[in-house]
Amino acid sequence: MSDRLSDGVESVLGIVVVYLRFFNQIRNDSLCLRGGNPMSRSYFSSDRIDRLAVDVSDRELAILTTLERVRLATGAQLETLHFGSDASRQRRRALESLTDRRLVCRLDRTIGGVRAGSSGYLFALDIGGQHVLERLTNRSVRRPSTPGAPFVRHVLGVTDLYVGLVQAERQGLVQIQEFEAEPAAWRRYSGSGGGTAIVKPDAYVRLASDDWLDAFFIEYDRGTESSPTLIRKADVNRGYYASGIEQRQQGVFPNVLWCVPNERRYQTVVDVCSHQPADAWALHQVTLTSDAVGLMTGATL
């Protein structure tokens, strides 16, 4: 076995080990990993939450808001979003402070076993961060559910799209009016049989420039789902379009943007979409994930 192949296998095994531990140790009300049992939620009294909310800085609040929006992010992703260039030390100190106050939680090992400092760790809202956001925004913050490795990779891919859009916004290419990851992006409607159907995009994105406004339902595809599953997704999107709910509420139905990992998968998804009824073809766009931000913003980054 070549060194490169061996390194790749070791990395994959590292991911599996990390996330099996992740799965077994965390509770549903927090993604935090800690030695022993996590503190109970009662530890955060109303007075303590008030103090945390008063002390949180604007940058820290922005980090908490990002993690509430995307669920999971790496240290490197958070650095791109919230710190300038050459800010690794500053980012490490900030994330350590947030972690110590239980506003943010961190996996206790780096991704894939690669020792890359805090840039390789995964971060999510801890219980304190959930409480602070609820206190400051007067709205309920969803409690993350227990993830497995496929979920984690999937969520980090969606986070990458968000990071790319923020970079495009900083370049003046677009304005992000709305970005909701799942489940906030989901939509309910009455299906053909009268029961409740749910459209479950991985994200809802609304972008604006001086000349146009675009909306997208993102289907972040990693090439792991079967064609029948893809067909069902396309059917549900068509059913939601036919309901007219989104058009009445938002004025436009989002483009269903399938972000795929390679050319082979591109053709698979195109085939699935082309077998939809002709009046639904215009709902769908398919792109390589690497080209997704450029397509959404009308620019090549």
Rosetta silent file (secondary structure, phi, psi, omega in degrees, C-alpha in Angstrom):
SEQUENCE: MSDRLSDGVESVLGIVVVYLRFFNQIRNDSLCLRGGNPMSRSYFSSDRIDRLAVDVSDRELAILTTLERVRLATGAQLETLHFGSDASRQRRRALESLTDRRLVCRLDRTIGGVRAGSSGYLFALDIGGQHVLERLTNRSVRRPSTPGAPFVRHVLGVTDLYVGLVQAERQGLVQIQEFEAEPAAWRRYSGSGGGTAIVKPDAYVRLASDDWLDAFFIEYDRGTESSPTLIRKADVNRGYYASGIEQRQQGVFPNVLWCVPNERRYQTVVDVCSHQPADAWALHQVTLTSDAVGLMTGATL
SCORE:     score description
SCORE:     0.000 S_00000001
   1 L     0.000  132.889 -178.834    0.000    0.000    0.000 S_00000001
   2 L   -69.734  159.318  178.199    1.389    3.420   -0.950 S_00000001
   3 H   -60.737  -39.168 -178.447    2.049    6.058    1.718 S_00000001
   4 H   -63.646  -44.523  179.385   -0.635    8.277    0.170 S_00000001
   5 H   -65.138  -40.558  179.915   -3.239    5.503    0.278 S_00000001
   6 H   -62.490  -42.590  178.239   -2.216    4.592    3.807 S_00000001
   7 H   -61.846  -39.463 -179.879   -2.562    8.214    4.918 S_00000001
   8 H   -64.385  -43.821  178.520   -6.004    8.373    3.318 S_00000001
   9 H   -62.891  -42.742 -179.797   -7.199    5.208    5.081 S_00000001
  10 H   -62.311  -38.976  179.419   -5.818    6.464    8.382 S_00000001
  11 H   -64.435  -45.199  179.652   -7.631    9.768    7.915 S_00000001
  12 H   -62.369  -43.949  178.808  -10.952    8.052    7.176 S_00000001
  13 H   -62.248  -36.058  177.640  -10.529    5.740   10.162 S_00000001
  14 H   -62.321  -42.135  178.301   -9.754    8.789   12.288 S_00000001
  15 H   -61.244  -45.251 -178.981  -12.991   10.416   11.235 S_00000001
  16 H   -60.908  -45.417 -178.810  -14.955    7.260   12.051 S_00000001
  17 H   -63.250  -45.045 -178.771  -13.364    6.953   15.496 S_00000001
  18 H   -59.807  -45.826 -172.982  -13.905   10.607   16.313 S_00000001
  19 H   -82.545  -20.920  169.195  -17.555   10.629   15.355 S_00000001
  20 H   -65.852  -41.957  175.265  -18.361    7.293   16.966 S_00000001
  21 H   -63.805  -42.357  177.925  -17.127    8.865   20.168 S_00000001
  22 H   -56.102  -46.866 -177.837  -19.062   11.986   19.288 S_00000001
  23 H   -63.267  -42.211 -171.579  -22.235    9.934   18.783 S_00000001
  24 H   -78.694  -23.181 -169.639  -21.880    7.976   22.004 S_00000001
  25 H  -102.797  -22.481 -172.070  -21.004   10.798   24.375 S_00000001
  26 L   -87.691  161.277  174.954  -23.162   13.789   23.545 S_00000001
  27 E  -103.345  161.636 -175.604  -26.656   14.658   24.675 S_00000001
  28 L   -70.457  -18.470 -179.287  -29.427   15.866   22.429 S_00000001
  29 L   -93.012    3.849  177.694  -29.524   19.343   23.968 S_00000001
  30 E  -161.191  145.351  176.041  -25.888   20.068   23.199 S_00000001
  31 L   -90.496   11.240 -171.691  -23.235   18.990   20.728 S_00000001
  32 L   -78.329  137.934  171.584  -20.562   19.367   23.394 S_00000001
  33 L  -104.846  129.146  176.736  -18.076   16.620   24.193 S_00000001
  34 L  -143.746  157.942  173.669  -16.608   16.625   27.664 S_00000001
  35 L   -68.328  139.029 -178.206  -14.963   14.170   29.956 S_00000001
  36 L    71.298 -161.572 -178.258  -17.519   12.525   32.214 S_00000001
  37 L   -81.744  136.917  175.528  -21.106   13.638   32.292 S_00000001
  38 L   -63.600  153.349  175.895  -21.962   17.089   30.889 S_00000001
  39 L   -60.634  149.173  177.787  -23.285   19.620   33.363 S_00000001
  40 L   -73.002  158.182  179.656  -27.010   19.642   33.688 S_00000001
  41 H   -62.092  -25.427 -177.840  -29.006   22.428   32.074 S_00000001
  42 H   -66.436  -16.077  178.163  -29.994   23.625   35.574 S_00000001
  43 H   -59.721  -28.691 -179.061  -26.420   24.874   36.002 S_00000001
  44 L   -92.587   87.834  176.545  -27.402   27.875   33.890 S_00000001
  45 L   -71.257  167.077  179.538  -29.589   29.875   36.226 S_00000001
  46 H   -60.370  -40.219  179.452  -31.429   32.937   34.956 S_00000001
  47 H   -65.011  -40.217 -179.872  -28.894   35.229   36.664 S_00000001
  48 H   -66.232  -40.766  178.409  -25.977   33.380   35.088 S_00000001
  49 H   -62.986  -39.893  178.021  -27.558   33.599   31.638 S_00000001
  50 H   -60.075  -44.337 -178.675  -28.073   37.337   32.181 S_00000001
  51 H   -65.044  -42.379  178.507  -24.401   37.777   33.057 S_00000001
  52 H   -62.266  -41.342 -178.628  -23.269   35.778   30.044 S_00000001
  53 H   -66.079  -37.622  179.713  -25.539   37.787   27.763 S_00000001
  54 H   -69.036  -37.880 -173.815  -24.224   41.111   29.108 S_00000001
  55 H   -82.220  -16.032 -174.626  -20.578   40.056   28.779 S_00000001
  56 L   -69.497  134.321 -179.486  -20.740   38.609   25.276 S_00000001
  57 L   -83.316  169.345  178.957  -18.972   40.792   22.705 S_00000001
  58 H   -60.931  -43.071  179.519  -20.280   41.668   19.261 S_00000001
  59 H   -65.044  -41.761  179.232  -17.837   39.256   17.631 S_00000001
  60 H   -63.915  -41.041  177.478  -18.744   36.485   20.051 S_00000001
  61 H   -62.548  -38.395  177.963  -22.438   37.049   19.388 S_00000001
  62 H   -63.994  -38.993  177.946  -21.730   36.857   15.647 S_00000001
  63 H   -64.832  -44.210  178.505  -19.941   33.514   16.143 S_00000001
  64 H   -61.426  -41.688 -179.898  -22.860   32.157   18.172 S_00000001
  65 H   -63.604  -40.879  176.934  -25.307   33.317   15.509 S_00000001
  66 H   -60.650  -46.220 -178.081  -23.280   31.588   12.794 S_00000001
  67 H   -67.742  -31.555  173.893  -23.221   28.327   14.731 S_00000001
  68 H   -67.136  -35.622 -177.304  -26.957   28.545   15.323 S_00000001
  69 H   -72.749  -45.319 -170.931  -27.443   29.077   11.596 S_00000001
  70 H  -105.363   -8.820  178.938  -25.184   26.328   10.244 S_00000001
  71 L    80.243  -54.357 -177.807  -25.037   23.954   13.261 S_00000001
  72 L  -134.854  144.778  174.448  -21.378   22.975   12.840 S_00000001
  73 E  -151.590  149.883  173.904  -18.256   24.785   11.657 S_00000001
  74 E   -82.205  163.699  174.706  -14.534   24.163   11.725 S_00000001
  75 H   -58.645  -38.388  179.396  -12.125   26.576   13.335 S_00000001
  76 H   -64.516  -40.542  178.226  -10.867   27.488    9.867 S_00000001
  77 H   -64.372  -42.117  178.906  -14.394   28.295    8.668 S_00000001
  78 H   -66.474  -35.001  177.229  -15.030   30.481   11.702 S_00000001
  79 H   -63.098  -43.508  178.677  -11.716   32.250   11.144 S_00000001
  80 H   -62.231  -39.815 -175.050  -12.718   33.102    7.568 S_00000001
  81 H   -76.751  -35.254 -166.111  -16.110   34.370    8.679 S_00000001
  82 H  -126.334    0.415 -179.608  -15.184   36.335   11.800 S_00000001
  83 L  -135.968  150.489  179.367  -11.471   37.121   11.860 S_00000001
  84 L   -75.933 -175.755  178.674   -9.138   38.885    9.483 S_00000001
  85 L   -66.996  153.201 -179.716   -6.063   37.441    7.802 S_00000001
  86 L    56.139   38.267 -175.521   -3.196   36.247   10.011 S_00000001
  87 L  -115.165   23.036 -174.946   -5.637   36.002   12.917 S_00000001
  88 H   -59.902  -42.939 -179.089   -5.142   32.371   13.942 S_00000001
  89 H   -65.440  -41.787  178.757   -3.901   33.232   17.429 S_00000001
  90 H   -62.691  -41.966  178.579   -6.749   35.691   17.966 S_00000001
  91 H   -64.671  -41.244  179.334   -9.254   33.109   16.775 S_00000001
  92 H   -60.969  -45.577 -179.964   -7.804   30.462   19.089 S_00000001
  93 H   -62.210  -43.115 -178.435   -8.072   32.755   22.108 S_00000001
  94 H   -63.428  -45.146 -178.283  -11.643   33.742   21.244 S_00000001
  95 H   -69.896  -34.162  175.716  -12.816   30.155   20.747 S_00000001
  96 H   -64.295  -41.625  178.439  -11.074   29.016   23.917 S_00000001
  97 H   -63.925  -43.818  178.413  -12.858   31.760   25.859 S_00000001
  98 H   -63.203  -39.004  179.481  -16.223   30.823   24.358 S_00000001
  99 H   -67.323  -43.563 -179.912  -15.579   27.167   25.139 S_00000001
 100 H   -60.157  -33.926 -179.473  -14.542   27.870   28.734 S_00000001
 101 L   -88.453    3.993  179.660  -17.821   29.758   29.305 S_00000001
 102 L    61.663   28.499  171.215  -19.803   26.926   27.701 S_00000001
 103 L   -83.998  -32.611  178.913  -21.135   29.207   25.003 S_00000001
 104 E  -129.847  146.448  176.045  -19.455   27.061   22.353 S_00000001
 105 E  -119.534  156.072 -173.035  -18.432   23.434   22.478 S_00000001
 106 E  -133.894  140.634  172.221  -15.589   21.701   20.692 S_00000001
 107 L   -61.711  147.010 -174.882  -14.854   18.149   19.706 S_00000001
 108 L   -85.046    3.362  174.789  -12.102   16.774   21.849 S_00000001
 109 L  -141.403  156.126 -179.167  -10.045   15.575   18.845 S_00000001
 110 L   -76.536  160.170 -176.916   -9.139   17.070   15.508 S_00000001
 111 H   -64.240  129.162  173.917  -10.853   16.036   12.287 S_00000001
 112 H    67.100   14.067  179.904   -9.494   12.826   10.782 S_00000001
 113 H    76.771    4.218 -179.599   -6.767   12.559   13.392 S_00000001
 114 L   -84.960  124.699 -178.871   -4.817   15.386   11.737 S_00000001
 115 L   -84.142   93.809 -175.433   -3.229   17.653   14.310 S_00000001
 116 L  -120.136   27.714 -178.730   -3.987   21.021   12.756 S_00000001
 117 H    66.764 -163.654 -175.764   -4.552   23.133   15.845 S_00000001
 118 H   -69.432  -15.265  177.596   -7.929   24.680   16.514 S_00000001
 119 H   -65.551  -22.574 -178.807   -8.525   25.127   12.763 S_00000001
 120 H   -94.090   -3.255  178.297   -9.141   21.365   12.600 S_00000001
 121 L   -82.820  157.348  171.764  -11.651   21.195   15.429 S_00000001
 122 E   -98.988  141.237  179.652  -15.394   21.217   15.017 S_00000001
 123 E  -126.376  148.139  176.927  -17.429   23.784   16.923 S_00000001
 124 E  -149.442  168.532  174.579  -21.127   24.017   17.780 S_00000001
 125 E   -63.688  133.939  168.823  -23.366   25.886   20.199 S_00000001
 126 L   -93.147  179.550 -174.667  -23.062   24.686   23.767 S_00000001
 127 H   -61.421  -41.594  179.286  -25.922   24.939   26.228 S_00000001
 128 H   -62.317  -40.652  178.264  -24.855   28.379   27.423 S_00000001
 129 H   -63.567  -37.843  176.951  -24.728   29.684   23.870 S_00000001
 130 H   -62.026  -45.992 -179.868  -28.231   28.377   23.214 S_00000001
 131 H   -63.735  -42.945 -178.022  -29.543   30.158   26.313 S_00000001
 132 H   -63.752  -43.992  178.934  -27.764   33.427   25.487 S_00000001
 133 H   -63.384  -40.198  177.224  -29.140   33.515   21.942 S_00000001
 134 H   -62.370  -38.689 -178.896  -32.637   32.809   23.233 S_00000001
 135 H   -69.967  -41.564 -174.659  -32.260   35.636   25.762 S_00000001
 136 H   -82.279  -26.376 -175.600  -30.861   38.165   23.271 S_00000001
 137 H  -107.859   -7.413 -179.583  -33.066   37.326   20.279 S_00000001
 138 L    55.862   35.610  175.642  -36.319   36.411   22.063 S_00000001
 139 L  -143.071  155.933 -178.413  -36.739   33.359   19.900 S_00000001
 140 L   -72.490  135.420  174.421  -36.295   29.667   20.378 S_00000001
 141 L  -102.119  130.405 -176.497  -32.988   28.193   19.235 S_00000001
 142 L   -65.405  143.777  176.174  -33.234   24.652   17.926 S_00000001
 143 L   -86.702  122.025  179.810  -31.518   21.966   19.952 S_00000001
 144 L   -62.573  142.272  176.242  -29.064   20.010   17.772 S_00000001
 145 L   -91.370  166.884 -177.173  -29.778   16.301   17.531 S_00000001
 146 L   -68.959  120.413 -176.440  -27.155   13.594   17.884 S_00000001
 147 L   -97.287  160.044  167.876  -25.218   13.351   14.588 S_00000001
 148 L  -110.272  177.879 -176.557  -23.312   10.603   12.856 S_00000001
 149 H   -58.750  -44.007  178.874  -20.328   10.945   10.534 S_00000001
 150 H   -60.361  -39.371  178.364  -22.377   11.333    7.293 S_00000001
 151 H   -61.279  -44.932 -176.897  -24.423   14.098    8.908 S_00000001
 152 H   -62.260  -47.279  179.751  -21.282   15.934   10.026 S_00000001
 153 H   -61.988  -39.916 -179.669  -19.662   15.837    6.587 S_00000001
 154 H   -63.337  -48.484 -177.906  -22.923   16.950    5.014 S_00000001
 155 H   -63.701  -41.026  179.776  -23.389   19.883    7.386 S_00000001
 156 H   -64.919  -31.586  175.136  -19.792   21.050    6.953 S_00000001
 157 H   -64.160  -42.542  177.438  -20.339   21.055    3.179 S_00000001
 158 H   -65.873  -39.467  176.221  -23.332   23.375    3.590 S_00000001
 159 H   -59.510  -39.326  177.655  -21.263   25.542    5.940 S_00000001
 160 H   -59.936  -41.274  176.525  -18.626   25.802    3.195 S_00000001
 161 H   -61.165  -42.157  178.485  -21.269   27.145    0.809 S_00000001
 162 H   -62.014  -44.615  178.488  -22.242   29.737    3.403 S_00000001
 163 H   -59.119  -43.741  179.177  -18.602   30.764    3.867 S_00000001
 164 H   -61.720  -39.576  178.856  -18.246   31.155    0.090 S_00000001
 165 H   -67.818  -38.218  177.307  -21.336   33.359   -0.095 S_00000001
 166 H   -63.537  -41.146  177.577  -20.072   35.554    2.743 S_00000001
 167 H   -62.835  -39.599  177.208  -16.776   36.000    0.886 S_00000001
 168 H   -64.566  -38.560  178.326  -18.714   36.968   -2.251 S_00000001
 169 H   -63.551  -40.050  179.456  -20.730   39.461   -0.219 S_00000001
 170 H   -65.268  -26.489  177.366  -17.517   41.031    1.105 S_00000001
 171 L   -83.756    0.284  179.341  -16.375   41.486   -2.485 S_00000001
 172 L    78.680   15.400 -177.259  -19.561   43.395   -3.221 S_00000001
 173 L   -81.164  -25.043 -172.110  -20.856   40.726   -5.593 S_00000001
 174 L  -163.774  160.452  171.110  -24.097   40.017   -3.747 S_00000001
 175 E  -115.046  129.719  177.542  -26.076   40.689   -0.587 S_00000001
 176 E   -85.669  104.930  177.770  -27.165   37.754    1.546 S_00000001
 177 E   -81.117  -30.902 -178.483  -30.726   38.561    2.530 S_00000001
 178 E  -159.469  138.148  171.085  -31.350   35.184    4.087 S_00000001
 179 E  -142.567  114.388  178.835  -29.500   31.925    4.712 S_00000001
 180 E  -124.201  123.123  172.674  -31.284   29.152    6.595 S_00000001
 181 E   -86.066  171.045  178.118  -29.844   25.689    7.002 S_00000001
 182 L   -69.373  148.392    3.470  -32.029   22.691    7.775 S_00000001
 183 L   -89.467   -0.427 -179.373  -34.409   22.307    9.520 S_00000001
 184 L   -61.588  -25.016 -178.581  -35.222   26.048    9.422 S_00000001
 185 L   -80.410  -10.551 -174.921  -35.209   25.800    5.606 S_00000001
 186 L   -70.949  153.542  179.402  -37.880   23.104    5.502 S_00000001
 187 E  -131.245  139.900  177.150  -41.394   23.783    4.211 S_00000001
 188 E  -108.543  145.197  176.053  -44.659   21.960    4.946 S_00000001
 189 E  -156.588  167.743  178.359  -47.604   21.683    2.591 S_00000001
 190 E   -82.070  120.740 -179.525  -50.618   19.472    1.900 S_00000001
 191 L   -76.011  179.882 -175.982  -49.616   16.573   -0.317 S_00000001
 192 L   -63.058  -28.015  179.475  -51.661   15.001   -3.085 S_00000001
 193 L   -90.101    4.032  179.821  -53.298   12.576   -0.647 S_00000001
 194 L    94.005  -13.450  178.329  -54.294   15.317    1.766 S_00000001
 195 L   -82.663  174.484  179.913  -51.576   14.525    4.294 S_00000001
 196 E   -81.772  127.520  173.372  -48.693   16.770    5.273 S_00000001
 197 E  -112.025  154.449 -177.367  -45.668   16.678    2.994 S_00000001
 198 E  -130.449  125.483  168.883  -42.324   18.318    3.779 S_00000001
 199 E   -85.338  127.876 -174.611  -39.760   19.786    1.422 S_00000001
 200 L  -122.026   66.832  174.780  -36.382   19.287    3.098 S_00000001
 201 L   -67.226  157.878  177.843  -33.711   21.345    1.337 S_00000001
 202 L   -76.574  -21.088  175.376  -30.330   21.508    2.991 S_00000001
 203 E  -162.702  153.047  169.245  -30.519   25.301    2.922 S_00000001
 204 E  -114.250  128.261 -176.386  -32.680   28.185    1.770 S_00000001
 205 E  -127.327  133.845  176.709  -30.733   31.098    0.311 S_00000001
 206 E  -127.380  118.901 -174.613  -32.010   34.515   -0.755 S_00000001
 207 E  -122.071  148.706  179.550  -29.527   36.783   -2.535 S_00000001
 208 E  -138.299  149.895  168.123  -29.835   40.300   -3.927 S_00000001
 209 L  -133.921 -170.248 -179.553  -27.820   42.693   -6.038 S_00000001
 210 L   -65.239  -27.169 -170.909  -28.656   46.069   -7.548 S_00000001
 211 L  -110.700  -15.359 -172.881  -30.430   44.429  -10.482 S_00000001
 212 L  -152.581  165.288  175.508  -31.906   41.150   -9.313 S_00000001
 213 E  -133.946  127.358 -179.065  -33.169   38.964   -6.486 S_00000001
 214 E  -127.016  145.807  175.675  -32.620   35.211   -6.472 S_00000001
 215 E  -128.956  146.550 -177.352  -33.750   32.452   -4.141 S_00000001
 216 E  -138.400  138.556  159.351  -32.467   28.880   -3.933 S_00000001
 217 E   -95.952  117.734 -177.754  -33.345   25.627   -2.261 S_00000001
 218 E   -89.736  126.153  168.965  -29.940   23.966   -1.888 S_00000001
 219 E  -109.695   98.121 -178.913  -29.666   20.210   -2.316 S_00000001
 220 E   -84.412  104.304 -171.094  -26.118   19.464   -1.196 S_00000001
 221 L  -103.935  125.984  179.407  -25.514   16.055   -2.742 S_00000001
 222 L  -103.144    9.845  177.369  -22.527   13.936   -1.752 S_00000001
 223 L    78.932   18.394 -175.637  -23.288   11.134   -4.187 S_00000001
 224 L  -104.173  -12.765 -176.217  -24.527    8.751   -1.497 S_00000001
 225 L   -95.667  147.162 -178.028  -28.276    8.670   -2.213 S_00000001
 226 L   -74.239  162.962  177.626  -29.916    6.325   -4.693 S_00000001
 227 H   -59.616  -42.105  176.388  -31.739    7.480   -7.817 S_00000001
 228 H   -57.800  -36.116  177.347  -35.161    6.591   -6.311 S_00000001
 229 H   -66.402  -41.095  177.289  -34.345    8.880   -3.370 S_00000001
 230 H   -64.004  -39.417  178.494  -33.394   11.691   -5.757 S_00000001
 231 H   -62.246  -43.751  179.011  -36.629   11.152   -7.693 S_00000001
 232 H   -61.540  -39.838  177.795  -38.664   11.425   -4.489 S_00000001
 233 H   -62.725  -44.799  179.416  -36.929   14.711   -3.649 S_00000001
 234 H   -63.105  -39.497  178.953  -37.675   16.097   -7.090 S_00000001
 235 H   -63.076  -42.447 -179.049  -41.305   14.964   -6.795 S_00000001
 236 H   -65.490  -40.827  177.253  -41.716   16.672   -3.407 S_00000001
 237 H   -62.355  -39.817  178.449  -40.268   19.920   -4.761 S_00000001
 238 H   -65.044  -41.056  178.350  -42.688   19.752   -7.694 S_00000001
 239 H   -63.559  -39.665  178.828  -45.590   19.177   -5.317 S_00000001
 240 H   -67.816  -39.408  176.202  -44.593   22.147   -3.196 S_00000001
 241 H   -58.999  -44.105 -178.618  -44.291   24.324   -6.300 S_00000001
 242 H   -65.156  -26.025  179.971  -47.806   23.253   -7.354 S_00000001
 243 H   -67.751  -26.470  179.761  -49.169   24.246   -3.933 S_00000001
 244 L    76.945    1.991 -174.805  -48.318   27.904   -4.642 S_00000001
 245 H   -63.910  -48.710 -177.036  -47.478   28.551   -0.979 S_00000001
 246 H   -63.415  -40.411 -179.585  -43.942   29.820   -1.538 S_00000001
 247 H   -63.262  -40.004  179.666  -44.994   32.039   -4.424 S_00000001
 248 H   -69.004  -37.117 -175.869  -47.730   33.664   -2.317 S_00000001
 249 H   -82.626  -38.430 -173.111  -45.452   34.214    0.669 S_00000001
 250 H  -111.729  -12.399 -179.725  -42.195   35.163   -1.063 S_00000001
 251 L    86.392   -8.517 -178.825  -43.300   36.237   -4.524 S_00000001
 252 L  -157.560  150.105  175.350  -41.090   33.677   -6.248 S_00000001
 253 L   -94.796  133.543 -177.088  -40.333   29.966   -6.091 S_00000001
 254 L   -65.224  147.645  166.783  -36.659   29.205   -5.355 S_00000001
 255 E   -65.740  132.281  174.719  -34.424   27.508   -7.897 S_00000001
 256 E   -86.208  104.320 -174.081  -33.746   23.980   -6.688 S_00000001
 257 E  -101.115  111.056  178.055  -29.946   23.946   -6.937 S_00000001
 258 E   -88.757  116.830  178.445  -28.367   20.492   -6.826 S_00000001
 259 E  -102.138  115.630 -170.698  -24.704   20.764   -5.804 S_00000001
 260 E  -118.315  155.984 -171.955  -22.899   17.575   -6.816 S_00000001
 261 L   -81.832  -22.878 -174.471  -19.340   16.335   -6.214 S_00000001
 262 L  -156.919  173.236 -176.115  -18.283   15.204   -9.699 S_00000001
 263 H   -65.059  -37.117  179.947  -19.238   14.922  -13.376 S_00000001
 264 H   -62.747  -45.158  178.781  -20.604   11.401  -13.053 S_00000001
 265 H   -67.857  -34.269  176.036  -22.998   12.434  -10.309 S_00000001
 266 H   -53.922  -47.412 -178.322  -23.855   15.546  -12.326 S_00000001
 267 H   -67.206  -36.765  177.699  -25.165   13.362  -15.129 S_00000001
 268 H   -60.446  -47.514 -177.647  -27.117   11.170  -12.702 S_00000001
 269 H   -70.002  -38.406  176.170  -28.941   14.150  -11.200 S_00000001
 270 H   -59.751  -42.277  178.282  -29.534   15.740  -14.616 S_00000001
 271 H   -61.059  -42.868  179.526  -31.134   12.465  -15.768 S_00000001
 272 H   -61.891  -47.369 -177.557  -33.396   12.422  -12.709 S_00000001
 273 H   -66.787  -34.611 -178.055  -34.501   16.031  -13.226 S_00000001
 274 H   -71.554  -16.621  177.164  -35.059   15.535  -16.965 S_00000001
 275 L   -90.885    1.140  170.737  -37.559   12.750  -16.228 S_00000001
 276 L   -71.903  159.701  174.602  -39.742   15.162  -14.281 S_00000001
 277 L   -54.199  147.659 -173.010  -42.798   16.526  -16.144 S_00000001
 278 H   -56.174  -34.554 -178.216  -41.775   19.171  -18.660 S_00000001
 279 H   -72.302   -6.557  178.857  -43.424   21.995  -16.707 S_00000001
 280 H  -104.417   -5.433 -177.847  -41.113   21.234  -13.758 S_00000001
 281 H   -57.523  -39.996 -175.103  -37.805   21.249  -15.647 S_00000001
 282 H   -67.749  -12.308  179.504  -37.263   24.958  -15.007 S_00000001
 283 H   -70.932  -24.522 -166.256  -37.331   24.374  -11.236 S_00000001
 284 E  -110.798  141.665  167.604  -34.002   22.586  -11.239 S_00000001
 285 E  -131.612  145.784  179.262  -30.380   23.527  -11.762 S_00000001
 286 E  -125.827  134.456 -179.889  -27.424   21.173  -11.342 S_00000001
 287 E  -147.821  154.809  169.654  -23.875   22.302  -10.698 S_00000001
 288 E   -65.979  142.142 -179.551  -20.604   21.009   -9.360 S_00000001
 289 H   -55.513  -37.409 -179.486  -20.238   22.006   -5.725 S_00000001
 290 H   -64.057  -21.163 -178.961  -17.020   23.821   -6.596 S_00000001
 291 H  -102.805   -0.106 -169.227  -18.981   26.061   -9.004 S_00000001
 292 H   -64.295  -46.889 -177.809  -22.053   26.621   -6.807 S_00000001
 293 H   -63.518  -41.708  177.868  -21.144   29.982   -5.267 S_00000001
 294 H   -60.980  -39.769  178.894  -20.107   31.365   -8.662 S_00000001
 295 H   -66.401  -43.512 -176.759  -23.408   30.269  -10.186 S_00000001
 296 H   -68.712  -31.147 -175.711  -25.463   31.781   -7.350 S_00000001
 297 H   -99.871   -7.150 -178.607  -23.621   35.091   -7.408 S_00000001
 298 L    73.951   23.547 -178.393  -23.107   35.351  -11.155 S_00000001
 299 L  -145.662  157.528  174.584  -19.330   35.501  -10.761 S_00000001
 300 L   -99.969  118.660 -176.564  -16.337   33.196  -10.729 S_00000001
 301 L   -95.250    0.000    0.000  -14.538   33.449   -7.390 S_00000001
